[in-house]
């Protein structure tokens, strides 16, 4: 929720309330209706990034006035949910989920690496409380808030170390956060450090007023919406649809592989589409399958009850309207986010490429991740697809399609011929060439084959 509201004047608690409602509602429905009994719903990093894009574009649109910015941005976020609900349902209805399987594997790994890098960047932004648009901003933040940066990075190191020693996943985040809260609040209470001082130093968020279940509808006045500002530019809409669809298909595929539930991806897409339409039409954002929470649920050994209970707890938190940012320090939220992103980076930039990729493909994954930190995701993905296609053509061009090459002098048919015909074939057999081909025959191998025949 904090990442979604970044760069706008939208109250973060308002976005968090929308996210809590959507995650709770979609969590109950997906847990009960999905083919995988371990399904748990949550928000997604790529969805958060594009929700933020739509909010920023609508809020800062030149046609908006100070009075219309907030309702226009909120309406734009709801429109995004309705749009993606329609897209998910139609793709599932026309059984198009398998299209993602035809993407080159380096593109999939690069996309997941991009998401991990975005999470790390977003976590650092949350921890220090300012945007990071260049390396100079990072250096400036390290000088201005060294303790906050150090605390967040220390938390990341601790979480990674606990993963390394196989600390039980069910206690990893809960236990670490409880210890971190004690180590933070116990000394501040003993030293009687005022909250205002902690807010000024950047350790705590500013105190937020509760946003109740009806908070969205109080702000969403149709008469104050600038309708022309609801939809971003066509390229950004296309990027949102493409990346969000790929992300959902990959998450469904990851859950299927991890749980061996034999999911029908098209059915899951249709289900997610219907749930998203329901949630978007009633004031929520996009919530869908979470491979990480499913893996945790699998390790605990539970079933549908875990997903339903988790969703009901979120619904209770939404109804009580308690702002967790009043309690949780910046470094704690930022550190948890960064640790999740670092785990994704380690897996998709190092572990998986070393096993399943060539050096060129590995370099492509690294380049996509680095490029996405400066430019947008959609240009990175399509640029990566172009480079992957060129690498594939080059790789296939080096393959030999010639399986064997013989002449009629050594090969003869089983057909019976006259003595004269047989003598003629023996005399002229060297002039008849027989080629056996295999593999992929296209421009590259065909040119090599022609040159071979010319020799």
ABEGO torsion letter per residue (X at the ends): XAAAABGBABBAAAAAAAAAAAAAAAAAAAAAABABAABBBBBBAAAAAAAAAAAAAAAABAABBAAAAAAAAAAAAAAAAAAAAAAAAAAAAAGAAAAAAABBAAAAAAAAAAAAAAAAAAAAAAAAGBBBABAAAAAAAAAABAAAAAAAAAAAAAAAAAAAAGBBAAAAAAAAAAAAAAAAAAAAAAAGBBAAAAAAAGABBBBBBBBBAAAAAAABBAAABBAAAABBBAAAAAAAAAAAAAAAAAAAAAAAAAAGAGBBAAAAAAAAAAAAAAAAAAGBBBBBBBAAAAAAAAAAGBBAAAAAAAAAAAAAAAAAGBBAAAABBAAAAAAAAAAAAAAAAAAAAAAAAAAABBAAAAAAAAAAAAAAAABBAAAAAAAAAAAAAAAAAAAAAABBABABBBBAAABBBABBBBAAAAAAAAAAAAABBBBBBBEBBBAAAAAAAAAAAAX
